[in-house]
Amino acid sequence: YTNFEVKEFDWFEKYKATQLKVHGIDYGFTNDPTALISAVVDLPNKELWIYDEHYEKGMLTDDIYNMIVDKDLKTAEIKSEGDMRMIAELKLKGIKKITPATKGPHSIMPGIQYVQGFKMYIHPNCISTIEELNTYTFDQDNEGNWLNKPIDANNHLMDALRYSLSDLIFKPKEKTSVRKLRQMKGMVRG
């Protein structure tokens, strides 16, 4: 990712102007951290304002629940990776609006490309997000050619960001009826 800038900003002022906040979570435990990210989305200007994160290994369900509550996200919509056991446990504890991220076929690259279409502003307090953005890289084949596949490392907050935006990335396309197509071609009067 090269489309980002570290910048001080008041996230609530950005939210008042856009009215669109997103939250995403990627679970880890021993080798990978649990990563939660929060951002304000400015669709008309294609800007993401990333204002909060959590990045920690070894978190149990109770720890994740407490972290979500401490961040005042208990009633917020949170998009999650597809770990249905974890989602069910968090819902039982009272995180009612946590749902699996919408995914399409081969959803990683479309998600990355969608995010790359935005200018990202990262609050300086989001140290792990800044580190991931600076170290995120794609895989290479045996001959050193770049592949269209990211390396599965230093990507937990970026995965959480993709999950948070998944409803925008994979929004259902409006189906056009045969009648509507005929009307568009002038074959049927409206």
VENKA-V882460 format. One record per residue. N is the residue number from 1. PSI is psi as a letter, one per 40 degrees, with the letter a starting at -180 (999 if undefined). Layout:
BEGIN
((N	PSI) (N	PSI))
END
This chain:
BEGIN
((1	h) (2	e) (3	f) (4	i) (5	h) (6	h) (7	h) (8	h) (9	i) (10	h) (11	d) (12	d) (13	d) (14	d) (15	d) (16	d) (17	d) (18	d) (19	f) (20	h) (21	i) (22	i) (23	h) (24	i) (25	h) (26	h) (27	i) (28	a) (29	c) (30	d) (31	d) (32	i) (33	i) (34	h) (35	h) (36	h) (37	i) (38	h) (39	i) (40	h) (41	h) (42	g) (43	d) (44	d) (45	e) (46	f) (47	i) (48	h) (49	g) (50	h) (51	e) (52	i) (53	i) (54	h) (55	h) (56	h) (57	i) (58	e) (59	h) (60	i) (61	d) (62	d) (63	d) (64	d) (65	d) (66	d) (67	d) (68	d) (69	d) (70	d) (71	e) (72	f) (73	e) (74	d) (75	e) (76	i) (77	h) (78	h) (79	h) (80	i) (81	i) (82	f) (83	g) (84	d) (85	d) (86	d) (87	d) (88	d) (89	d) (90	d) (91	d) (92	d) (93	e) (94	e) (95	g) (96	d) (97	f) (98	h) (99	i) (100	i) (101	i) (102	h) (103	i) (104	a) (105	h) (106	f) (107	e) (108	d) (109	d) (110	d) (111	d) (112	d) (113	d) (114	d) (115	d) (116	e) (117	e) (118	i) (119	h) (120	h) (121	h) (122	h) (123	h) (124	d) (125	e) (126	g) (127	d) (128	d) (129	d) (130	d) (131	d) (132	d) (133	d) (134	e) (135	e) (136	h) (137	i) (138	i) (139	i) (140	i) (141	a) (142	d) (143	e) (144	e) (145	h) (146	h) (147	i) (148	f) (149	h) (150	i) (151	i) (152	g) (153	i) (154	f) (155	e) (156	d) (157	d) (158	d) (159	d) (160	d) (161	d) (162	d) (163	d) (164	d) (165	e) (166	d) (167	d) (168	d) (169	d) (170	f) (171	i) (172	h) (173	i) (174	h) (175	h) (176	h) (177	i) (178	d) (179	d) (180	d) (181	d) (182	d) (183	d) (184	d) (185	e) (186	e) (187	d) (188	i) (189	h) (190	999))
END
